[in-house]
Amino acid sequence: MKVKSIVAASVLVMSAAAGQAQEYVAPDAGFVSSKTRAQVVAELEQAKADTR
């Protein structure tokens, strides 16, 4: 029984450490768009038409 408790505790400690190791990066950090939304939509429509 002690072995199971030790293993379970070890797993919890390792998973907590792994969760804290990740660095948060904002989704738009450093991104600058070179196209307008209309241009992107037009390209998407053209790509859909090309695959048909």
Residue pairs with C-beta under 8 A, 6 or more apart in sequence:
35 43
